[in-house]
Amino acid sequence: MKSRKLSKIAGFSYLIIFFAAIFANFMVLENLIENPLTAVQENSMMVRFGIMAFLVTVVFDVVVAWALYELYKGHNLNLLSTLFRMMHASIMGVAIFALPLVLNLTSAEAILNQVSTFNTIWLIGLFFFGIHLILLGKIIQKPKWIAVFLSIAGIMYMVDTSAHFLTPNYTDYQNIFLTLVAVPSIIGEMSFAIWLLVKGEKK
């Protein structure tokens, strides 16, 4: 398959992941955390759509992993980078198992426990995703500034996951860590996705 076509597939898949993840996180997961019983009992269909959105992110994560692997096949870090992204996708798939169970629960505490299980498993996956981004930053040759932001985002993912497990009072610094992860991640990954679609690798 031609490199330009692979670039478009990777870029388009990246955008699908972005929009599906935004919907699943901010429209569904946050609602489950803030109003567990209301979300499950009165907006169960929205929760179901959120679960499907998370599944969509996993599917297209695999598509991105394949497209990037084919695109940068000649680089010695390419296979390792792909394996770490696949680890993230696999762990995310396991994490999603916790969410359908909330639909049958009748107490806020039980619902929040399931959401917490999902978040914990997902955090572990993001640690490996961070490694993938660091490697990807080393693999892509241009644009250099995107490679830098991808690497920074990868480091921040790993730092955030580590802080969750190592810092007893993580919630006191939660917003700071969220900003440290979100800013380089959005700039780096979104810019990379747009670059792949508009220009991308030609050879």
C-alpha positions as CSV (number, residue, x, y, z in Angstrom):
1,M,0.0,0.0,0.0
2,K,1.3,3.5,-0.9
3,S,2.7,5.6,1.9
4,R,0.3,8.5,1.2
5,K,-2.7,6.2,1.6
6,L,-1.3,4.8,4.9
7,S,-0.8,8.3,6.2
8,K,-4.5,9.2,5.5
9,I,-5.7,6.0,7.1
10,A,-3.6,6.7,10.2
11,G,-4.7,10.4,10.4
12,F,-8.4,9.6,9.8
13,S,-8.3,6.8,12.4
14,Y,-6.6,9.2,14.9
15,L,-9.4,11.7,14.5
16,I,-12.0,9.1,15.1
17,I,-10.2,8.1,18.3
18,F,-10.1,11.7,19.4
19,F,-13.8,12.4,18.9
20,A,-14.9,9.0,20.3
21,A,-12.7,9.4,23.4
22,I,-14.0,12.9,24.0
23,F,-17.6,11.7,23.9
24,A,-17.0,8.6,26.0
25,N,-14.9,10.5,28.6
26,F,-16.7,13.8,29.0
27,M,-20.3,13.0,28.1
28,V,-20.5,9.6,29.7
29,L,-17.7,8.7,32.1
30,E,-17.7,12.1,33.9
31,N,-21.5,11.8,34.2
32,L,-21.2,8.4,35.7
33,I,-18.8,9.8,38.3
34,E,-20.8,12.9,39.2
35,N,-24.3,11.3,39.1
36,P,-23.9,7.5,39.1
37,L,-27.5,6.4,39.8
38,T,-29.0,9.1,37.5
39,A,-26.7,8.1,34.7
40,V,-27.5,4.4,35.0
41,Q,-31.2,4.6,35.7
42,E,-32.3,7.6,33.6
43,N,-29.6,7.8,30.9
44,S,-28.7,4.1,30.4
45,M,-28.7,4.5,26.6
46,M,-26.1,7.2,26.8
47,V,-23.9,4.9,29.0
48,R,-24.3,2.2,26.4
49,F,-23.2,4.6,23.6
50,G,-20.2,5.6,25.8
51,I,-19.2,1.9,26.1
52,M,-19.4,1.5,22.3
53,A,-17.4,4.7,21.9
54,F,-14.6,3.3,24.0
55,L,-14.7,0.1,21.9
56,V,-14.4,2.2,18.8
57,T,-11.3,3.8,20.2
58,V,-9.7,0.4,20.7
59,V,-10.6,-0.7,17.2
60,F,-9.0,2.3,15.6
61,D,-6.1,2.2,18.0
62,V,-5.2,-1.1,16.3
63,V,-5.7,0.4,12.9
64,V,-3.4,3.3,13.7
65,A,-0.8,0.9,15.1
66,W,-0.9,-1.1,11.9
67,A,-0.8,1.9,9.6
68,L,2.2,3.5,11.5
69,Y,4.0,0.1,11.5
70,E,3.6,-0.1,7.7
71,L,4.5,3.6,7.2
72,Y,7.8,3.5,9.2
73,K,8.7,-0.1,8.5
74,G,12.4,0.7,7.9
75,H,13.0,2.2,11.3
76,N,14.7,-0.1,13.9
77,L,12.3,1.2,16.7
78,N,9.2,0.7,14.7
79,L,8.3,-2.8,15.8
80,L,8.9,-2.0,19.5
81,S,6.8,1.2,19.2
82,T,3.9,-0.8,17.6
83,L,4.0,-3.5,20.3
84,F,3.7,-0.9,23.1
85,R,0.7,0.7,21.3
86,M,-0.9,-2.8,20.9
87,M,-0.3,-3.4,24.6
88,H,-2.2,-0.2,25.4
89,A,-5.1,-1.2,23.1
90,S,-5.3,-4.7,24.7
91,I,-5.3,-3.3,28.2
92,M,-7.9,-0.8,27.2
93,G,-10.0,-3.6,25.9
94,V,-9.8,-5.4,29.2
95,A,-10.7,-2.2,31.1
96,I,-13.9,-1.8,29.1
97,F,-15.2,-5.0,30.6
98,A,-15.8,-3.1,33.9
99,L,-18.3,-0.7,32.3
100,P,-21.2,-2.9,31.1
101,L,-21.6,-4.2,34.6
102,V,-22.7,-0.8,35.9
103,L,-25.9,-1.1,33.9
104,N,-27.2,-3.8,36.4
105,L,-26.0,-2.1,39.6
106,T,-28.4,-0.2,42.0
107,S,-26.1,1.6,44.3
108,A,-23.9,4.6,43.7
109,E,-21.0,3.1,45.5
110,A,-21.0,-0.1,43.4
111,I,-21.2,1.9,40.2
112,L,-18.3,4.1,41.3
113,N,-16.2,1.0,42.2
114,Q,-16.7,-0.3,38.6
115,V,-15.7,3.1,37.1
116,S,-12.6,3.1,39.4
117,T,-11.7,-0.3,38.2
118,F,-12.0,0.8,34.6
119,N,-9.8,3.9,35.3
120,T,-7.1,2.0,37.1
121,I,-6.7,-0.6,34.3
122,W,-6.8,2.2,31.7
123,L,-4.1,4.1,33.6
124,I,-1.8,1.1,33.4
125,G,-2.5,1.0,29.6
126,L,-1.6,4.7,29.3
127,F,1.8,4.0,30.8
128,F,2.6,1.8,27.9
129,F,1.0,4.2,25.5
130,G,3.4,6.8,26.8
131,I,6.4,4.6,25.9
132,H,4.9,4.3,22.4
133,L,4.7,8.0,22.0
134,I,8.3,8.5,23.1
135,L,9.4,5.9,20.6
136,L,7.2,7.4,17.9
137,G,8.8,10.8,18.6
138,K,12.1,9.2,17.8
139,I,10.8,7.4,14.7
140,I,9.2,10.3,12.8
141,Q,11.8,12.5,11.1
142,K,9.5,15.5,10.4
143,P,8.0,17.8,11.5
144,K,10.5,18.0,14.3
145,W,8.3,20.0,16.6
146,I,5.6,17.4,16.4
147,A,8.1,14.7,17.4
148,V,9.1,16.8,20.4
149,F,5.5,17.2,21.6
150,L,4.8,13.5,21.1
151,S,7.8,12.6,23.3
152,I,6.9,15.1,26.0
153,A,3.3,13.8,25.9
154,G,4.6,10.2,26.3
155,I,6.7,11.2,29.3
156,M,3.8,13.0,30.9
157,Y,1.5,9.9,30.5
158,M,4.1,7.8,32.3
159,V,4.6,10.4,35.0
160,D,0.8,10.7,35.6
161,T,0.3,7.0,35.9
162,S,3.3,6.7,38.2
163,A,2.0,9.6,40.4
164,H,-1.4,7.8,40.7
165,F,0.2,4.8,42.3
166,L,3.1,6.4,44.1
167,T,1.5,9.6,45.5
168,P,-1.0,9.1,48.4
169,N,-2.5,12.6,48.0
170,Y,-2.6,12.5,44.2
171,T,-6.1,14.2,44.2
172,D,-4.5,17.4,45.6
173,Y,-2.5,17.7,42.4
174,Q,-4.9,16.1,40.0
175,N,-5.6,19.2,37.9
176,I,-1.9,20.0,37.5
177,F,-1.2,16.5,36.3
178,L,-4.2,16.6,33.9
179,T,-2.9,19.8,32.4
180,L,0.7,18.4,32.1
181,V,-0.7,15.4,30.2
182,A,-3.4,17.2,28.1
183,V,-1.5,20.1,26.7
184,P,1.4,18.2,25.0
185,S,-0.9,15.3,24.1
186,I,-3.5,17.4,22.4
187,I,-0.9,19.5,20.6
188,G,1.3,16.6,19.6
189,E,-1.2,13.9,18.7
190,M,-3.8,16.2,17.1
191,S,-1.1,18.0,15.0
192,F,0.4,14.6,14.0
193,A,-3.1,13.4,12.9
194,I,-3.7,16.5,10.8
195,W,-0.2,16.4,9.4
196,L,-0.7,12.7,8.3
197,L,-4.0,13.7,6.6
198,V,-2.8,16.8,4.9
199,K,0.8,16.1,4.1
200,G,2.1,12.9,5.7
201,E,4.9,10.6,4.6
202,K,5.3,10.3,0.9
203,K,7.9,7.5,0.9
